[in-house]
Structures are given as structure tokens and as C-alpha cells.
Amino acid sequence: MFDKVLVANRGEIAVRVMRACEELGVDTVAVYSDADKHGGHVRYADEAYNVGPARAADSYLDGEAVVEAAHSAGADAIHPGYGFLAENADFAARVEAAEGITWIGPASDAMERLGEKTHARRVMDDADVPIVPGTTEPVTDVEAVTDFGDEHGYPVAIKAEGGGGGRGMKVVESADEAEEALESAKREGEAYFSNDSVYLERYLQTPRHVEVQIVADDPVAAGSDGGSGDVDAAVTESDVVHLGERDCSLQRRHQKVIEEGPSPALSDELREKIGEAARRGVAAADYTNAGTVEFLVEEDPDRDPSEPLGPDTPFYFLEVNTRIQVEHTVTEALTGIDIVKEQLRVASGEGLSVSQDDVELEGHAIEFRINAEDAANEFQPANEGALETYDPPGGIGVRVDDALRQGDELVTDYDSMIAKLIVWAPDREECLARSKRALAEYDVDGVVTIVPFHRLMLDDERFVDGTHTTKYLDEDLDRELVAEAQEKWGTESSAAGDGDDEEVTEREFTVEVNGKRFDVELEERGAPAIPVPEGGGGGGSGGQQRPPQAKSDDGGDDGVDVAEGGEAIDAEMQGTILSVDVDEGDEVAAGDVVCVLEAMKMENDVVAERGGTVASVHVGEGDSVDMGDVLIVLE
């Protein structure tokens, strides 16, 4: 087993991985950005290293900085958690090549094979795993989209090769939409995955989203080559263990909100059929460690909820997530198996502690994502706030994975997840009742959350009956009921630091302790700021700076004044600029799109409220912006 593991992530998943390490007697190392210097995962770890500024591209996504931190800490392994670099095959290869460091995850070449969606579809097709009708090679022009639509019918899904979770996916309802959707999917693919390749699938209208958790042994590392002496032994189905399925059908805009297992819709025969398909496909991909094989199951909207879907129900391979999933906790509740520990065992060469015959699913489990979002306002993420009260539930069958504590300020530079609530009970009916109790106990003040939405869903007929599909929240949910739930059970976001105007000055020093040099930051509260010479101060990175932000008429000398009668178009939420569609001097009309802002995995068109001439542009493609930042100035 490893001596020291660096967790290349933040928040609740970093703490969750560290807890598994702690139980195995393994020391832990956290990495953090400037925005996370007081983060819960930093407090939990045995030691921590700063890897850059708040912007993820300059910190958590900086693979070189992460590996350098591992070397500095003397870590002998890196666990990526989920998100950030977890499915980045290039980063996995960097870790594999680093001296003395082991990658806790699937091999980089297997990640690359399955990360390319068309390649993954070919692998699964060859392994006799059904795939959604579509292309197995990338498409490049709009004629390919319209030809596919003419042959298979509309709607058509355009998907990014490296996509997932709805990113890089566009639905084409008619030939007239093909060109714009194709460009948008390619743009998202390039922005998120540095890969603008896309492919096509028949868009399933009313599917259920069912995924199978797998863990796979390395036959070489574990010495399970059957005595053949073949050091290049391939993964076989006997090396792959599936841990049952999870139903993730309750989604909004392809983002999961509530996950549960076992699926309330599957018969035992269909459950086993899908599980064996997952084992077969993973073995064919020569894949080891943990992963999730996702499927779409064609649901009959008129199905009697008392009658589960039979073994002849069509199901199709969707993708493989080459990492641990957010909702892995559901499977852990059902099986009693710590999936992160299994990851550590496989990566260290110890091998899996379980076989397929050892796996038994007991009871029912549901996971609720506790996000800092306003469900009554299209799930818009909170842009500020502090946990004035934070009192999570407890009791039998209740688990909470989190990293924040009462008094912590919300960090809005990344995703909106505060915690995960996982509830287990002997059957689904009791699990729903226990979930009601746990959510009613969850006391959060100062930050808006979707706890009221979750409480609403536990009385929702479609969800309680288990007949909901992936389209339910977007197309059929009564928005007035959501607003009423938010008003009844919700809390308003507080402005972090309200009433505290005390000035905080940060100063940097280099100190020497026992012959070793350290860079130290000191916060002085209430002290006057030390002037910094024009052009920067000591210790600055010298990196590229964002353009100056425009200010209103009373703006300071460092701002760009908005002339009288002019208009500043600012960001309505924190996010990343995907494209800037205007240049200085351009004429725009009311309603014209001036740039595209990504926030919470969704593209948002930023439009001009009225016409005018573009006086100045203050952002560029790839820039991170905060709520209220000025993007464009019109005159």
C-alpha cells in the first residue's frame, strides 16, 4: 500500500478520498488554489500545497504544478477524484511517467480509448454491447447532420468526442437548426476538452439513465494471469466486477440532481443483462480500476409503475466515465464496499478484495446533491454567501459527504456543490420516508440551496412512482410548485462579509526555519495597505492579466469610464467566456448576442439590451469572469 497520496481535487470528494486513505494508514496531501486556502479539504489533509490562483486553468488544471506538488511532498501516488483532471489521459500519462509516483485510476491509454466517444462506441459494438444508432467516426460538415436526420429522423444529437454531462451536446430538431447546433457543439468541445470533433446519434425521446459501477483488477499487477507467465495479460470478464446499477434519470439539462439504486424501473433479469454487458465491454477495452458504464434504457411513458421493465427492453451504451462518480456513494450504501479503497488496492498492486460472487445488493439508497442553487430561478448558482448555520442531518441510514463547516464562505469559482446527502433503508418506500426526515433536518442558513426542491420531489407523483425519465424536470415539472417549495422551506443567500468593512492586507515574506526557506503570506486586518509600485510587486507571477474592467461614471482611475448615455453589459453570473462575437466599432441591435458565457455547464447568450456601437471589449475567449464584471461597453 502507498505511504502518502496526493488528492488532485478539492471540496467534498477530496475529503472523501482522504478518509479512505486515513483508514488504510496512508498520509494525505491536499492541493489548493488561492480561492480555497481556507477550504475544508485543506484543513483535513496532513499537509497542503498551493498550486496557483483561483482560475481552475491556472491551478487545479495545471498538471505540471500538481505533479510538482507531489514531488515536493514526497507523495508516492496521485488520486484525481472526479472532475478537473480526473479524465484527462494526458495528465494520467504525465503521472505514469513521473518517477516514484503511481496513478490511481485506469491506465492513460485505456482512458484515451474510451475518452474518444466514437472509439468507445466501436469497442462496445465489437463486444456485442448495444449502442445508440449513430456514427462511429467524427463528422465535420452540416450535410452529414442533415443526411443523418433524413435517414434516421429527427431529433438528432450532436455530441462532442470528449464530452459528458451534457457538455458539447446539441439537439437538432430540424435541418434548419443543423448548422448552428454543429458549430455550437464543436465550440464547446474545443473549449472544454481541447477537441472539436463531434459525432451523431439518434436522440432518444424518453429514456431512463441507468449506469453500472464497475471495478476491474489489473491481471499483471495482481499476478492473476492464470499461471501463463504472460506479462501482458489482458483484462478478462473474470477480472471485472460490477457492483449493480444506479438510476440517474432525474436530471435537468443533462445534469443529475438525484440518483438512486437499484433502479425502480428494472426487472432483475434486465438488471443482470445490463450488468453483464458492462463487464463485457470493460474487459474488451482492457480497462482496470474503477469506472462507470452508462446506458440509456428506452422507457415506455405509459408503463404501469408496478410492472418493471422486462429483459427484452431496449438499452444502449452511452459512455464510460473513466473515474469515480459523484454518485458512487449510492453503490457503497447498497454493497458495503468502499470503492475508493478498491481503487487504492488495484493501483498499489494488492488487487481487488471482492469477486463477483461476493457482491450482494441490500436495500435501497438515494443520493441528493446539495447544491448552492436557486431551483425557483432555473437553478441559478449562488454567487456569494456564507454558511451562517450549517447543521447536517444524522441518524440511522444517513450519510453526509461534505467539506464545508459553519462559518465558511461559499467559494463560487468552481461548481456549486456544497455536500451530498445519502440515505439508505431496507426498501424504497422506507428510504423515501427516511429521506423526508433527513432533508427536513438539514439546516442551512446564509446560502440558497436546492434542499427545498428535494423535499418537493419526495411528494412528486412521478418520482415516487419511479416513472420519471431524463426529460421530466425540463418538460413536465410544475415551476410554480418549485417556487412555492423554495418560499416555504428555503433561505436567501447572504452577502459574505456583510457588515464587515474591515480592510485586509496581504503581505508576502520569505523566512528561513532550520535552514529551509519558506514563502509566507500574512494577513493584516485593519492595517493600511502598503503601496505596490506601478507595474506589479515583489513575487508576482508576471502572467497575462485580464483587461481592465469598465466602471460606471464614478469609477476610479484604474477603470474605464462609461461615457454619459453609454451602457455597460456585465456578467449576470460567474463563468467562462466561450466566445466574443463583436469587435470595437461594431454596430449592434437590441437582442444581438455579444458574447457567450458558460456557467454551470450551460451556454448562456449575453445580449445587448439596446442598440449602439461597441466602444470597448473587456474580455476574451477563455477568460473567467465574476458576476458584475463588465464585458462590453456600448455608446
ABEGO torsion letter per residue (X at the ends): XBABBBBBBBEAAAAAAAAAAAAAGBBBBBBBBAAAAABAAAAABABBBBAEBABAAABAABAAAAAAAAAAAGBABBBAEBEEAAABAAAAAAAAABBGBBBBEBBAAAAAAAABAAAAAAAAAAAGBBBBBEBABBBABAAAAAAAAAAAEOBBBBBBAABEGGBGBBBBABAAAAAAAAAAAAAAAAAAAGBABBBBBBBBABBBBBBBBBBBBBAAAAGAAGGAGBAABBBBAAABBBAEBBBAABBBGGBBABBBOBBAABBAAAAAAAAAAAAAAAAAAGBBEBBBBBBBBBBBAABBAABBBBAABBBBBABBBBBBBAAAAAAAAAAGBBAAAAAAAAAAGAEBABBAAABBBBEBBBBBBBBBBBAABGGBBBABEBBABBBBBBEBGBBBBBABBBGBBBBAABBABABBBBBBBABAAAAAAAAAAAAAABBBBGBBBAAAAAAAAAABAAAAAGABBAAAAAAABBAAAAAAAAAAABBBBBBBGBGBABBBBBBBBBBBBGGBBBBBBBBBBGBBBBBBBBGEBBGBAGBBBBBBBBBBAABBAABBBBBBGBBBBBBABBEBBABBABBBGBBBBBGBBABBBBBGGBBBBBBBABBEBBABBABBBGBBBBBGBBABBBX
